């Protein structure tokens, strides 16, 4: 298992993250494309902005595709993104889940909890 670490946000970054996700939701609801919404997002820290926009795409896929059953091709059209980008993001989502689950399993087994 490869060791993956996720960025730990400061309280300020948490606030920026939450506000940015809400801003992106509103932008998409108003009909703006994913890329336009992300470009207009005002986050000074480029790394944080990338994390936010990547996470927002994952959140959108989770809600629309997995939650509501919207086909990925239809969602790609709605977001004005290449279908392949959504497929790749979906693959990354499953890798994230696998890494998190395995990390938790190994953490628990090393403590004798599993």
Secondary structure, 3 states (H helix, E strand, C coil): CCCCCCCCCCHHHHHHHHHHHHHHHHHHHCCCCHHHHHHHCCCCCHHHHHHHHHHHHHHHHHHHHHHCCCCHHHHHHHHCCCHHHHHHHHHHHHHHHHHHHHHHHHHHHHCCCC
